[in-house]
Amino acid sequence: MANVQVTGAIRFSDGSSVPLLAAAMAEGTLSELQTDSGFTTVAQTLGSYAPGKTVVAGFVAAANNASYAYILRQGVILATIPIAAAGAVNMGLMAMKSVSLMPGDSIQVMAVTAADREISVYASCTDGTQQIFAVTPSGAATNTLTSVITGNGLGETLQGKTINQVFVNGPSAANVAKISSAGGVVFLDAQGSPIGAAHATAVAAAQPMPMSFNTSVQLNFALQCVTTS
């Protein structure tokens, strides 16, 4: 794995924006993305740069590939940030959950290699909760996605909530072809019956877009993808 450039920007409700830059972020390691010192004098954590400002849109792109990005507050995902690989961007700053920043709020990014097999799901709920689930398949198997924050599954994490939008950030096109479950992920109830499905986008090749959903989550519900190899 290499150190790669990661860029991005955040837009605020007052119409202003701030560029983001990490000149050398390690692939496969969750890392902070700060403001671009070329425009903000010094690189700063987002919440320290703009305390009190309200985020309304954003975007993060990694040189080879990316799995997920989010604003972190005190160990909790405050808002997910749309991602892409550099050169695979069709839409710039995309609408995000509107959140007011506090000092210490930071942007966390998982940049990965172009061939990485990780698949991640952004789940947005009607009550404003946002969560990210991920797994890295390693062969023919039924793979269960878990929270990137707690390691818990779908039901334990979002019990009693209703998911109304998802992004499915997938691996390379060759590895997406090895996913037999709807070409992406399947949401299962406590009895193992499917209640939702969503196709994955190969992030290294194309920018993921949101999909509308309407799935109520209860305890012991799961989020899985089945791979053939």
Protein Blocks (a to p, Z undefined) as FASTA:
>chain_A
ZZdddddddddfkopacddddfbdcehiacdddddfklnopacdfklmmgoiacfbdcdd
dfkbcfbdcddeehiafbdcddddehiafbfcdddddddddehiacddddddfklcbdcd
ddddfkopacddddddfbdcddddddfklopafklmmgoiacfbdcdddddfklmmmpmg
goiacdddfkopafbdcddddfkloccddddddddddehiacddddfZZ
